[in-house]
Amino acid sequence: MSGLGGYHANDDKSPLKGLLNCIVCKETMKLEKSTPDAEGKDTIQYRCEQCERIERVRLFRRSRDAAG
C-alpha cells in the first residue's frame, strides 16, 4: 500500500490510521505505508507530521480459527 487515500470501510488497516502518538511531541502519528516482511507479516510505518519522526511496527494477525 503506497498511498493513503481511498480507505474502504472493510479495509483492515483503516483502524490503524491514528494508532500511535509521537514520543517526542505527543501528536498522533499518521499511517504512511504498509509493506509485507520476509515472514509475510505487515510492517507498518507511521510518521509524525509535526516533527517528522518515523516509527515502524510489525502487525501480527491472529488466525480466524483462534478467534472463536
N, C-alpha and C positions, 0 to 999 in steps of 0.2 A: 504494500500500500504506500504509494508515494505521496499523493495529495491528501489534503484534509477535508476537502469539500464533499458534499453529497452523501452524508451518512444516511443509512436506511434504518427504520425502526427495529428491524430484526438483525442488524449488524451487531455481532457480539463484542466488537471493540468500542462501540459508541458509549457504553457506561464508563469506559476507561479514560475519556477525554479530559476530565478535570480531577483525576485521582490524586495527584501529588502536589504538595506545597513545597516551594523552594526553601532550602535550609538557610539560605543567605538573606533573602529579602521577604520571605513568608508569603509571596504571591503564589496563586495557583498556576501550576505549570501546564502547558498545552501539549497535547499529543502531537508529535512531529512526524514520526514514521514507525512502522512495524515491519520487521523482517524475520523470516524463519531462521533459526540457527541450525547447526550441524545435526542436532538431535531431533529436529522437527518441531521444537517449541518456538514460540514467538519471542523476540527481543523487541521491546517497545522503548522508543526514545522520546523523552519529554524535553521541552525547552522552556525556560523562564523568559517571558517577553521583556521583563524589566532589566535583568542583569545578564541574560544570555547563558546562564548556567544550563548544562545538559546533564540529564540523569537517564540511565538505561536500566530497565527492569526486565526480568525474564518471566514470562507468563506460563504458569503450569496449569494445564487443563485437567480437570477431573473427568474420568470417563462417565458417560451417561449411565452405564450399568451400576456404578458405585453410588450414584445419587439417590437411588431408591431403596 
